[in-house]
């Protein structure tokens, strides 16, 4: 897969609230930042009609939608209330249900491709914890990681879970038995926690970081197959890639001299 140099689209606006689109279900979630420890979630339809509001424990790291389309999953950086489930329907929002973890504070979470399992990465200690979504129960005591997670993604085929750590190590986990495989070191001197992991709709694996875009193989050992550096003189610190459904284009937020920016990368099959 070939890609062009990113084009800078526009400067981003800094907002008082974070908007998290759940477009496939027709919902948008606004997270108020007025009170970080007890933020207010406002759920809207795609027509911006209010479904309901509910207070949760903060700070909010992520808001996901369960595959059944009827439950919001709120992941918080709060060890006392790390995962909260909220029922959602046309008549409003249900009462929050808190799921406790055996240890740690959440940093990232991701749903398995089949929607059956929520994987939560924690710090203090660095673990992966697994929640069965059908029962909303935690499975086991967790899987220890060699370092804290910066990003977590499933491969497109769902066979592996990839954990990008603060030490710039890509730690694969085999999903069939949830065993750690040999880690892959990412060559280069990057500040700790500065890299991000993205999975394209066509299965491609990409690492973005300070002035760099790496492409990795799509199966173990997930080795580097291509590198673009310098990436773009106007977008030196790209974040995670956000692909269009076709996978032919990805948007990326980042920083430039004038402030926050949005870049655009075109992908073309060789």
C-alpha positions in Angstrom: 0.0 0.0 0.0 1.5 3.3 -1.1 0.6 6.6 0.5 1.2 10.3 -0.4 2.6 13.0 1.8 0.0 14.4 4.1 -1.7 17.6 3.1 -2.6 20.2 5.8 -6.4 20.9 5.7 -7.1 23.5 8.4 -6.4 24.5 12.0 -8.4 22.7 14.6 -10.7 24.5 17.1 -10.2 24.0 20.8 -13.6 23.3 22.4 -14.8 23.2 25.9 -16.4 19.8 25.4 -15.3 16.7 23.6 -17.7 15.4 20.9 -17.4 11.6 20.4 -19.4 10.5 17.3 -20.9 7.0 17.3 -22.1 7.5 13.7 -22.9 3.9 12.9 -25.6 4.0 15.5 -26.7 7.6 14.8 -25.5 8.9 18.2 -23.2 11.7 19.2 -21.8 12.0 22.8 -20.8 15.3 24.3 -18.5 15.1 27.4 -18.6 18.2 29.5 -15.2 19.3 30.8 -16.5 21.7 33.4 -16.1 19.1 36.2 -13.4 16.6 35.1 -13.9 14.3 38.1 -17.7 14.1 37.5 -18.3 15.0 33.8 -21.8 15.1 32.4 -22.4 13.0 29.3 -25.0 14.3 26.9 -26.2 11.8 24.2 -27.6 13.2 21.0 -29.1 11.6 17.9 -27.5 12.3 14.5 -30.2 15.0 14.2 -28.8 16.6 17.4 -31.9 15.8 19.4 -31.2 15.1 23.1 -31.6 11.4 24.2 -30.5 12.0 27.7 -27.9 13.2 30.1 -26.0 11.4 32.9 -23.1 12.1 35.2 -20.3 9.6 35.3 -16.9 9.3 37.1 -14.1 11.0 35.4 -11.8 11.8 33.8 -13.4 10.1 30.8 -10.9 8.3 28.5 -13.2 6.8 25.9 -16.9 6.3 25.1 -17.6 3.2 23.1 -20.8 1.7 21.8 -21.5 -2.0 22.4 -22.2 -4.1 19.2 -25.8 -4.5 20.2 -26.2 -0.7 19.8 -28.0 -0.5 23.1 -25.2 0.2 25.6 -22.7 2.9 26.0 -19.3 1.9 27.5 -17.6 4.7 29.4 -13.9 4.1 30.2 -12.6 6.5 32.9 -9.2 7.2 34.4 -10.6 6.4 37.8 -9.6 3.2 39.5 -12.8 3.3 41.7 -15.1 3.4 38.7 -13.1 2.3 35.7 -15.8 1.1 33.3 -19.4 2.2 33.3 -22.2 0.7 31.3 -25.3 2.8 30.4 -28.3 1.5 28.5 -29.5 3.7 25.7 -32.8 3.6 23.8 -35.3 6.0 22.2 -36.8 6.7 25.5 -33.6 7.8 27.2 -30.7 6.6 29.2 -30.6 3.9 31.9 -28.9 4.1 35.3 -25.1 3.7 35.1 -23.7 0.3 36.1 -20.0 0.3 37.3 -17.7 -2.6 36.5 -14.7 -2.8 38.8 -11.4 -4.2 37.6 -9.0 -6.4 39.7 -6.3 -3.7 39.5 -5.0 -0.6 37.8 -6.4 2.6 36.2 -7.6 2.4 32.6 -5.7 4.1 29.9 -7.2 2.6 26.8 -10.0 0.2 25.8 -11.1 -1.6 22.6 -13.9 -4.0 21.7 -13.1 -7.3 20.0 -14.2 -7.4 16.3 -17.1 -9.7 17.2 -18.1 -7.4 20.0 -18.0 -10.2 22.7 -15.1 -8.9 24.7 -14.0 -5.5 26.0 -10.2 -5.3 26.5 -9.1 -2.6 29.0 -5.4 -1.6 29.3 -4.4 -0.2 32.7 -1.5 1.4 34.4 -0.4 1.0 38.0 0.1 -2.0 37.3 0.3 -2.4 33.5 -2.2 -5.1 32.6 -4.8 -6.1 30.1 -8.2 -6.8 31.6 -11.0 -8.6 29.8 -14.8 -8.1 30.2 -17.3 -10.4 28.7 -20.0 -8.1 27.2 -22.8 -10.6 27.3 -22.5 -10.9 31.1 -20.6 -7.7 31.9 -18.3 -9.8 34.0 -14.5 -9.5 34.3 -12.6 -12.6 33.2 -9.6 -13.5 35.4 -7.1 -11.4 37.1 -5.6 -9.8 33.9 -2.6 -10.2 31.6 0.6 -8.4 32.7 2.2 -6.2 30.1 6.0 -5.4 29.9 5.2 -1.7 30.0 2.2 0.7 30.1 0.1 0.8 27.0 0.0 3.9 24.8 -2.5 2.4 22.2 -4.4 -0.8 21.7 -5.9 -2.2 18.6 -7.1 -5.6 17.1 -5.8 -6.6 13.8 -8.4 -6.6 11.0 -8.8 -10.4 11.1 -9.2 -10.4 14.9 -6.4 -12.9 15.3 -4.1 -10.7 17.3 -4.4 -7.8 19.8 -1.6 -5.3 19.4 -0.4 -3.2 22.3 1.9 -0.2 21.7 3.8 0.6 24.9 5.5 3.7 26.4 8.8 2.0 25.7 8.0 2.0 21.9 7.6 -1.7 21.8 4.7 -3.4 19.9 3.5 -6.2 22.0 1.3 -8.7 20.1 -1.2 -10.9 21.9 -2.5 -14.1 20.3 -6.3 -14.0 20.7 -6.9 -17.7 20.5 -5.3 -18.3 23.8 -4.5 -14.8 25.0 -0.8 -15.4 25.1 1.9 -12.7 24.7 4.0 -13.3 21.5 7.5 -12.0 20.9 7.6 -8.2 21.1 8.6 -6.1 18.1 11.0 -3.1 18.8 10.3 0.0 16.7 13.6 1.3 15.4 14.3 5.0 16.1 14.7 7.4 19.0 11.2 8.6 19.9 10.0 10.3 23.1 8.2 7.9 25.4 4.5 7.7 24.6 4.8 9.7 21.4 3.8 7.0 19.0 0.2 5.9 17.9 -1.1 2.7 16.3 -3.7 2.6 13.6 -5.4 -0.2 11.7 -6.8 0.5 8.2 -10.0 -1.0 6.9 -8.0 -3.0 4.4 -5.9 -4.5 7.2 -2.8 -2.3 7.0 -1.0 -1.5 10.3 0.5 2.0 10.7 2.5 3.8 13.4 2.5 7.6 13.5 4.9 9.7 15.6 7.1 12.7 15.6 7.7 13.4 11.9 7.3 9.7 10.9 4.8 7.2 9.4 5.7 3.5 9.6 3.9 0.7 7.9 4.1 -2.8 9.5 3.4 -6.3 8.2 -0.1 -7.5 8.9 0.9 -10.8 10.6 3.6 -11.8 13.1 6.3 -10.7 13.6 4.7 -7.4 12.6 8.0 -6.1 11.1 8.5 -2.7 9.5 7.9 -2.8 5.8 8.0 0.9 4.9 8.9 4.2 6.5 8.2 7.8 5.5 10.4 10.4 7.3 10.4 13.3 7.3 6.6 13.2 7.1 5.6 16.8 6.5 7.4 19.9 7.6 4.0 21.5 8.6 2.7 18.5 10.6 5.6 17.3 12.7 3.6 15.5 15.4 0.8 13.5 13.9 -1.6 11.6 16.1 -3.7 8.5 15.3 -5.0 7.9 11.7 -8.7 8.1 11.2 -9.6 6.2 8.0 -12.5 6.7 5.7 -14.6 3.5 5.2 -12.9 2.8 1.9 -9.5 3.0 3.4 -8.2 5.2 0.6 -7.8 8.3 2.8 -7.0 9.0 6.4 -7.3 12.1 8.5 -4.8 12.8 11.2 -4.7 15.5 13.8 -1.4 17.0 15.0 0.7 20.0 15.7 2.3 22.6 13.5 4.1 25.9 14.2 0.8 27.9 14.2 -1.0 25.4 16.5 -3.2 22.4 16.1 -3.8 21.1 12.6 -5.6 18.4 10.5 -3.7 16.5 7.8 -4.9 14.3 5.0 -3.1 11.2 3.7 -4.1 9.4 0.5 -3.5 5.7 0.3 -3.1 3.9 -3.0 -2.7 0.1 -3.5 0.5 -0.7 -5.4 
